[in-house]
């Protein structure tokens, strides 16, 4: 079994988008492929999940306007990246 990759961002951390984020159908009130969040927009991580097939963290990020969007690490940036090591406080 392959261990889950540890997230580099923490819950509650401020992050910005590296890329424009478009509607993938998750927002039925918006046109498909409509721009939801422009590159450089700041948001806050509200939950961290895990993509089983790819074995990578997925971050739910809340952006201005109430958009909560699932993002991968390569779509985000922050001044501070942290990796939590099990057993250390």
Secondary structure, DSSP 4 states (H G I P E B T S, - for coil): -PPPPPPSS-TT-EEEESS-EE--SS-TTS-TT-EEE-TT-EEEEEEEEEETTTTEEEEEEEETTTEEEEE-GGGEE-S----PPTT--
